[in-house]
Amino acid sequence: MENNLLDAGTSGAIPLEPILTTEFDDWLKGQKDKTKRWLKANDFHAQPGQFCLLPNSRGKLQRVLVGVGATEDPWSLAALPQALPSGNYVIESDWQPEILERITVGWSLGAYSYTRYRSPKPHQAHLVLDSRCDANLIANQVAGLRLVRDLINTPAADMMPADLAASAHSLANTFDAEIADITGDALLTANYPAIHAVGRASCHAPRLVELYWGNKNNPHISLVGKGVCFDSGGLDLKSSANMRLMKKDMGGAAHALGLAHMIMAAGLPVRLRVLIAAVENAVAGNAFRPGDVLASRAGVNIEVENTDAEGRLVLADALTDAAAENPELLLDFATLTGAARVALGTEVPAFFCNDDPLACELMEAAQTELDPIWRLPLHTPYRRLLNSQIADISSAGKTPYAGAITAALFLQEFVPKGIPWVHFDLMAWNLENQAGRPIGGEAMALRGIFSYLRKRFEVTAPEIK
């Protein structure tokens, strides 16, 4: 298998023994004196992330002890692939298969590095899969999550709308999906005026990418991704410091494509539709301006409050299109507001949902997978903050308060009542190195969302023919 994982049954693997921190003292009582002395000499107390190499009488590595804070933590072993000596390892534990699968995904992501522009370091530590685990499920999740990271980490010069579309086409080819692009001025003819307006100032033509997969008779789900491949802020220009990470502003599109990979690879019995609004928010003589009134696919006229609030504009057209097919579930992903990061920090994505049971089920799945998300309210009274004196709606409020909520309320204007809708406002980036999560692009919330989708659709929907 790829990603430093080996097939179950591979012989000669060194045991990895995870020890819960809370159970270490009791575990230690049952060990031989020489083991106790060795652990004391190495100051090993089974703290989370701590590991200790146990040699045999000939000095050869015999076993690895690993401190674990909680069995459910997917990152329990994620630091080991780049820390252990070269060799093959196997988890020696009576943990349930679903826990082992989660931790194995974390292990594999711990070996991740972005290598497009430099030579990869060879993987030295490999993990042998437990025979009780679903190898395909693990591999498919890892591939989807790595795809998200790779797309976000790619510099804007190599990830403009055409490049993002090419990645979507490659995904479609892998899973025999239908795919088409609407590019440049054809967006006006096809009635995507807001997408065109945001992207028209760039020499890289804006486009809408549309992917279909699965039996039309299966439940329809739609994924919408914000694909702002670089965000200068437009005429409301960002500072150089705030522009530095704006290659990640297509992180929503990356999440939609990564989740699509996981859905198609798992063969979930759904009719999947993916819409990617891909643009560069650039500065030129034909750039849209603060105070302009833009048309939208929904027929809603939008007054531009700030050209740096462009993601919601391209999402408006894409959400209108997605909702027109009346899907059973509509999810959108966007690196949309700094306000969400102020509220929840960079590691917890905000989500908004117009369906309470759906929101509760998503939260439950996220908590089970330890893939954190947090619901913020679609507080209807704040809709007044989007009132415009000359158009149907303003693109943003004039107050600095409740920015994530007003952005979600803006998007809700383009989702008809009755369609279960979830909007994810996420960072899509790690600001610091943690086990399995290096600085750079990050897939957030997808493990929990995918778990929810598997539980919902594998049982209730007919099989794909």
C-alpha positions, 0 to 999 in steps of 0.5 A, spaced: 500 500 500 502 507 499 503 512 504 507 508 508 502 503 510 503 495 509 498 490 507 496 486 513 500 480 515 507 483 513 512 479 517 517 481 521 514 487 524 516 491 530 510 491 535 508 498 537 504 498 544 500 504 546 499 505 553 494 510 556 497 515 560 492 514 566 493 506 566 501 507 566 502 506 573 498 500 573 501 497 567 508 498 570 507 494 576 506 488 571 513 489 568 520 486 569 525 490 573 530 491 568 524 494 564 522 499 569 529 501 570 530 502 562 523 506 562 526 510 568 532 512 565 529 514 559 524 518 563 518 515 560 511 516 563 507 514 557 505 522 556 501 523 550 506 523 544 512 520 548 515 514 546 520 509 548 524 504 544 525 497 548 531 493 546 532 486 547 538 483 550 542 483 543 541 491 543 536 490 537 529 494 537 524 489 540 518 493 542 516 501 542 512 503 547 507 509 546 503 514 550 496 515 549 492 520 552 485 517 549 484 511 544 479 516 540 485 521 538 487 520 531 493 523 532 496 518 537 501 515 533 502 521 528 509 523 530 512 516 529 513 515 522 518 521 522 521 519 528 522 512 529 528 508 526 527 505 519 523 499 520 516 496 519 511 496 525 505 494 527 500 496 533 499 491 538 492 493 541 485 490 543 482 496 540 476 496 536 477 496 529 474 503 528 479 506 533 485 502 529 482 505 522 482 512 525 489 512 528 492 509 522 489 514 518 493 519 523 499 515 522 499 516 514 498 523 515 504 523 519 508 521 513 505 527 509 510 532 506 509 537 500 514 535 495 512 538 488 518 543 488 523 538 492 525 531 493 521 527 498 524 524 504 524 516 503 519 513 508 523 509 513 517 507 518 512 503 515 505 501 519 503 494 518 495 494 517 491 490 522 487 485 519 481 487 522 481 494 519 478 496 512 484 497 508 480 500 502 477 505 507 483 507 510 487 508 503 481 512 500 480 517 506 488 518 506 488 520 499 482 525 499 485 528 505 492 528 502 489 531 495 486 537 499 493 539 502 496 538 496 491 543 492 492 548 498 499 548 498 501 549 491 503 556 490 498 560 486 502 561 480 501 553 479 494 553 482 490 558 477 483 557 475 485 553 469 489 548 474 484 547 479 479 545 473 485 540 471 485 537 478 477 536 478 478 533 471 483 528 473 479 526 479 473 525 474 477 521 470 479 517 476 472 515 477 469 516 471 465 522 472 462 527 468 465 534 468 464 540 464 467 547 465 464 554 463 470 559 462 470 567 461 465 570 458 461 564 457 459 565 464 455 571 462 451 567 457 450 561 462 448 566 467 453 566 472 454 574 472 457 574 479 463 569 478 464 573 472 465 580 475 469 577 481 474 574 476 474 578 470 480 583 472 485 577 472 489 574 466 486 567 468 479 567 466 474 565 471 470 559 470 465 554 473 467 547 474 461 542 474 462 534 476 457 529 476 457 522 478 453 516 480 446 513 479 441 519 478 436 515 482 440 515 488 439 521 493 442 527 490 447 531 494 451 537 492 458 540 494 460 547 492 467 550 493 469 557 493 475 557 489 479 563 489 485 561 487 489 568 489 485 573 493 489 580 492 483 583 496 481 587 489 481 594 489 480 594 497 487 591 497 490 587 502 496 588 506 502 584 504 502 580 510 495 579 509 496 577 502 501 572 504 497 566 505 492 567 500 494 562 495 489 558 500 483 562 498 481 556 494 481 551 500 474 551 500 474 548 493 480 543 495 475 541 501 469 539 496 474 535 491 477 532 497 470 530 500 468 528 493 474 523 492 472 520 498 465 519 496 466 516 489 472 512 492 467 509 497 462 508 492 457 511 496 450 510 493 448 517 492 448 522 486 454 527 487 454 534 484 460 538 485 460 545 483 467 549 483 467 557 482 474 558 480 477 565 480 483 570 481 481 576 485 486 581 481 486 588 480 486 591 473 482 597 470 476 592 469 476 590 476 469 590 480 469 596 485 466 598 492 459 601 491 458 597 484 451 593 484 452 586 481 447 582 478 447 574 480 444 568 477 438 568 482 436 575 480 438 578 486 442 585 485 448 585 490 451 592 492 459 591 493 461 593 500 468 591 500 471 587 494 475 583 499 469 580 501 469 576 494 468 569 496 461 570 498 459 573 491 462 567 487 458 562 492 452 566 491 451 564 483 454 556 485 449 555 490 443 558 486 445 553 481 446 547 486 439 549 489 436 548 483 436 541 482 433 540 489 438 536 492 437 532 499 443 535 502 447 541 500 454 543 503 459 548 501 466 550 503 469 556 504 475 560 507 470 565 508 471 570 514 476 572 519 471 573 524 470 565 524 477 565 526 476 570 531 471 566 534 473 559 534 481 560 532 484 557 526 483 549 528 475 549 529 471 550 523 465 554 524 459 551 520 452 554 519 446 549 518 438 551 517 436 544 519 437 542 526 437 535 526 442 535 521 446 539 525 446 535 531 448 529 527 454 532 524 456 534 530 455 527 533 459 525 527 465 530 528 465 529 536 466 521 534 472 522 529 475 528 533 474 532 527 472 538 531 467 543 528 462 548 532 455 551 530 454 558 529 447 561 529 444 564 523 441 569 527 435 572 523 435 579 526 442 580 523 440 580 516 438 587 517 446 589 517 446 587 509 440 592 507 442 596 501 439 603 500 440 601 492 440 594 491 436 588 494 442 586 498 449 588 500 455 584 500 457 585 507 455 589 513 458 596 515 459 594 522 465 589 524 461 585 528 458 578 527 462 578 520 461 570 520 454 570 521 452 576 516 456 572 511 452 566 512 446 570 512 448 573 505 449 566 502 442 563 505 439 568 501 441 564 495 438 557 498 431 556 498 427 554 504 426 546 504 433 545 502 438 542 508 444 546 507 450 546 511 456 552 510 463 551 513 467 557 514 474 554 515 481 556 515 484 550 511 491 552 514 496 549 520 499 555 523 504 551 527 507 544 526 503 538 530 503 531 530 500 529 523 499 536 521 505 540 519 505 547 517 501 548 511 494 546 507 489 542 512 483 538 510 478 540 516 472 537 518 472 532 512 473 526 516 467 527 520 463 529 514 465 523 511 463 519 517 456 522 517 455 521 510 457 513 510 452 512 516 446 516 512 447 513 505 450 506 505 444 504 509 438 508 506 440 508 499 439 503 493 446 501 490 449 504 484 448 500 478 
